[in-house]
Structures are given as C-alpha cells and as structure tokens.
Amino acid sequence: MQIQITAVSDPALIAAAARHGLRRPVLAARLAGWAFLLVAVLLLGVTGDLSPGLLAGGAALAVLVPVLLLNHTARGLRAGRLTTYEISEGGVASSDEEARHAYAWRAVRSVEQLSGQLLFRLRGTRLLPVPTAGLSPAQIEQVLVTASARGLQVRRFTL
C-alpha cells in the first residue's frame, strides 16, 4: 500500500482534530477549575471570606488552560500549509516546505476516522490529522485495515 495526498490543511478540520484529540485533558482542566470555584463558593458561604487564589485558579483552569491548550495545538498542526501526506506499509509521513516528519506504525497509538480526516494519535499527546478529501472510501478503508492489522485501535466517529 502506498497512498499519497497533497492538500492544504483546512483550519476548520485542524480545529476539530485538536478539540477531538484533546478532549480528555481539556475536560480534566475544566472539572478541576469548576471544583476550585465550588470550593471558593463554599468557603465564602461558611467563613464569609472570599479566596482570590481559589477564584483565580478556578477561572484559569476552567477557561484559560483549555483555550491555550487548544490554540497551541491547533497552531502546531500547521493549518493552511500545502502538505504532502504519505501512508505506506512502513508508516505515515507528512512534509511541507519547512519540514518532513515520518512515523513508523509502532509510533502510532491509534487511528480515528473523523469527518473529513484521519487522526493518527502518536506516542505522548502528539496528533497527525490527515485530510481525506483526496481519498476514495476504499483507500480510507485500506488505511484503517492496515492500521488494525498492525494491532492499532481503529475508531470511527462522525462529527
């Protein structure tokens, strides 16, 4: 199998991939922030004193951290650049005018089919979204079957 796609990354797809890929850390930050805010309200009700540290920490965790995390990730995925993606028996690669990144299948944790793209989850929290606009349904299925044959978890989502 050798599939090559050249496409300009769609900022909307990149944002969707970032939101989907980071939903657990974003949820954890938001829950921790709301917990801090709840504790601040409970302390205000019990003691009558407002804790600015708890309020600021809660607001930062509930709002600021998720926004920064999502924006940083979406910018890091290089939206708007002409990129060539290659998917083969050896793994997946992406290259643009500035850099080339290649990942063997053993570096990929899972592959998720989202609306308009395949999201390759790499080791750690790295993500590689690959647009599927230039692929036929048979080619998409071939990529997913290859990933599954390599022992990777394959998920299908329609967003």
C-alpha positions in Angstrom: 0.0 0.0 0.0 1.3 3.4 -0.9 -1.1 6.4 -0.7 0.0 9.9 -1.2 -2.2 13.0 -0.7 -1.2 16.6 -1.3 -3.6 19.1 0.3 -3.8 22.5 2.0 -4.7 21.8 5.6 -8.2 23.2 6.4 -8.2 25.3 9.6 -11.7 24.0 10.5 -10.6 20.4 10.2 -7.4 21.2 12.2 -9.5 22.8 14.9 -11.9 19.8 15.0 -8.9 17.4 15.3 -7.4 19.5 18.1 -10.7 19.5 20.0 -11.3 15.8 19.5 -7.7 14.8 20.3 -7.5 16.9 23.5 -11.0 16.4 24.8 -9.8 14.4 27.9 -7.1 16.9 29.1 -9.5 19.8 28.4 -12.3 18.1 30.4 -9.9 17.4 33.3 -8.8 21.0 33.4 -12.4 22.3 33.3 -13.5 19.9 36.0 -10.6 20.9 38.2 -11.4 24.6 37.6 -15.0 24.2 38.5 -14.0 22.2 41.6 -11.8 25.2 42.7 -14.7 27.6 42.0 -17.1 25.4 44.0 -14.7 25.3 47.0 -14.3 29.1 46.8 -18.1 29.5 46.9 -18.4 27.0 49.8 -15.7 28.8 51.8 -17.4 32.1 51.1 -20.7 30.7 52.4 -19.1 29.1 55.5 -16.5 31.7 56.5 -17.6 34.8 54.7 -14.2 35.2 53.3 -13.6 35.2 49.5 -10.4 33.4 48.4 -8.9 35.2 45.4 -6.4 32.4 44.9 -9.1 29.8 44.5 -11.2 32.1 42.3 -8.2 32.9 40.0 -7.0 29.3 39.9 -10.5 28.0 39.2 -11.0 30.5 36.4 -7.6 29.8 34.9 -8.2 26.0 34.9 -11.8 26.2 33.7 -11.3 28.7 30.9 -7.7 29.9 30.3 -5.9 26.5 30.3 -8.3 24.8 27.8 -8.2 27.8 25.4 -4.4 28.0 25.5 -4.1 24.2 25.1 -6.4 24.0 22.1 -5.0 27.1 20.4 -1.4 26.0 20.9 -2.2 22.5 19.5 -4.1 23.9 16.5 -1.3 26.2 15.6 1.2 23.4 16.0 -0.7 21.3 13.4 0.2 24.0 10.8 -3.2 24.9 9.3 -3.2 26.5 5.9 0.0 25.0 4.5 0.4 22.8 1.4 1.3 19.4 2.9 2.1 16.1 1.4 1.0 13.0 3.4 2.2 9.5 2.7 0.7 6.4 4.1 2.5 3.1 3.4 3.3 -0.3 4.9 6.1 1.4 6.8 4.0 4.1 8.5 2.8 7.6 7.9 4.7 10.8 7.0 3.9 14.5 6.4 6.1 17.1 4.7 5.7 20.7 3.7 8.1 23.4 2.6 9.7 23.6 6.0 9.9 20.1 7.4 9.3 16.4 7.0 8.1 14.1 9.7 7.8 10.3 9.4 6.4 7.9 11.9 6.7 4.1 11.8 3.5 2.2 12.7 4.9 1.3 16.1 5.0 5.1 16.9 1.2 5.3 16.2 -1.2 4.5 19.2 -4.4 4.6 17.3 -6.2 5.9 14.1 -9.5 7.7 14.3 -11.7 8.4 11.3 -13.3 11.8 11.8 -15.4 13.7 9.4 -13.1 14.7 6.5 -9.9 13.4 8.1 -8.0 10.5 9.7 -6.5 11.4 13.0 -3.3 9.5 13.8 -2.6 9.6 17.6 1.2 9.3 18.1 3.1 8.5 21.3 2.6 11.1 24.0 -0.1 13.6 23.1 1.0 14.3 19.5 -1.6 14.2 16.7 -1.3 13.9 13.0 -4.5 14.8 11.2 -4.6 13.7 7.5 -7.4 15.1 5.3 -9.3 12.5 3.4 -10.8 14.7 0.7 -8.5 13.3 -2.0 -9.1 9.7 -1.0 -11.7 7.2 -2.1 -13.7 5.3 0.6 -11.8 2.2 -0.5 -8.5 3.9 0.2 -9.6 5.1 3.6 -10.8 1.6 4.4 -7.4 0.3 3.3 -5.6 2.6 5.7 -7.9 1.6 8.5 -7.4 -2.1 7.8 -3.7 -1.7 7.6 -3.7 0.1 11.0 -5.9 -2.6 12.5 -3.6 -5.4 11.1 -0.7 -3.7 12.9 -2.6 -4.0 16.2 -3.7 -0.4 16.4 -7.0 0.6 17.8 -9.2 2.0 15.0 -12.2 4.2 15.8 -14.8 5.7 13.5 -16.5 9.0 14.5 -18.8 11.1 12.5 -18.7 14.7 13.8 
